[in-house]
């Protein structure tokens, strides 16, 4: 029992431990809050309304993709203009 206080931190050791814990928890809480804030900002951006195409645009797109041939395209386009 001769060196009983040899491993006991002094007053400054306790003070530094308290300061270190405050800094640690401050950094940890700040990091979590920033992470949650960045995730929330991404989800709260306004979404754009869906683009609505006209029947002629859809028909032209199908023709451009090769889904219908030229005769079919002209026939359907004529039908659209007659309505």
C-alpha positions as MATLAB code, in Angstrom:
seq = 'XXXXXXXXXXXXXXXXXXXXXXXXXXXXXXXXXXXXXXXXXXXXXXXXXXXXXXXXXXXXXXXXXXXXXXXXXXXXXXXXXXX';
ca = [
       0.000    0.000    0.000;
       2.980    2.213   -0.250;
       2.057    3.616   -3.706;
      -1.699    3.844   -3.258;
      -2.097    7.189   -5.088;
       0.381    6.400   -7.836;
      -2.256    5.534  -10.480;
      -4.856    8.098   -9.413;
      -5.118   11.015  -11.849;
      -4.660   14.451  -10.379;
      -7.228   17.239  -10.585;
      -6.073   18.116  -14.101;
      -6.612   14.541  -15.221;
     -10.245   14.700  -14.173;
     -10.678   18.100  -15.825;
      -9.160   16.886  -19.092;
     -11.329   13.767  -18.987;
     -14.472   15.888  -18.562;
     -13.429   18.260  -21.358;
     -12.614   15.311  -23.595;
     -16.006   13.711  -22.974;
     -17.828   16.985  -23.703;
     -15.891   17.399  -26.957;
     -16.473   13.743  -27.917;
     -20.227   13.888  -27.334;
     -20.458   17.294  -29.007;
     -18.742   16.015  -32.146;
     -20.831   12.834  -32.138;
     -24.157   14.645  -31.716;
     -23.215   17.288  -34.294;
     -22.273   14.569  -36.782;
     -25.556   12.731  -36.289;
     -27.563   15.941  -36.638;
     -25.729   16.935  -39.818;
     -26.268   13.470  -41.270;
     -29.984   13.549  -40.486;
     -30.274   17.075  -41.833;
     -28.602   16.166  -45.115;
     -30.863   13.127  -45.499;
     -33.934   15.227  -44.790;
     -32.900   17.920  -47.253;
     -32.599   15.378  -50.014;
     -36.074   14.009  -49.415;
     -37.766   17.404  -49.046;
     -36.853   18.752  -52.456;
     -39.930   19.455  -54.550;
     -40.634   16.824  -57.132;
     -41.349   17.868  -60.662;
     -44.730   16.959  -62.089;
     -44.644   14.144  -64.631;
     -44.200   15.232  -68.213;
     -47.369   14.682  -70.198;
     -46.818   14.020  -73.873;
     -49.405   14.597  -76.551;
     -50.688   11.714  -78.640;
     -48.685   12.971  -81.624;
     -45.473   13.039  -79.587;
     -46.054    9.502  -78.340;
     -46.783    8.316  -81.863;
     -43.622   10.011  -83.190;
     -41.587    8.410  -80.415;
     -42.927    4.943  -81.241;
     -42.085    5.548  -84.911;
     -38.568    6.727  -83.998;
     -37.991    3.582  -81.916;
     -39.097    1.413  -84.815;
     -42.161   -0.003  -83.096;
     -44.371    1.011  -86.026;
     -43.554    1.452  -89.713;
     -44.063    4.569  -91.845;
     -47.435    3.508  -93.251;
     -48.798    2.731  -89.807;
     -47.421    6.046  -88.504;
     -49.114    8.048  -91.286;
     -52.404    6.187  -90.850;
     -52.484    6.768  -87.108;
     -51.422   10.403  -87.498;
     -54.239   10.966  -90.005;
     -56.683    9.382  -87.579;
     -55.481   11.699  -84.813;
     -55.898   14.808  -86.974;
     -59.417   13.788  -88.001;
     -60.631   13.626  -84.413;
];
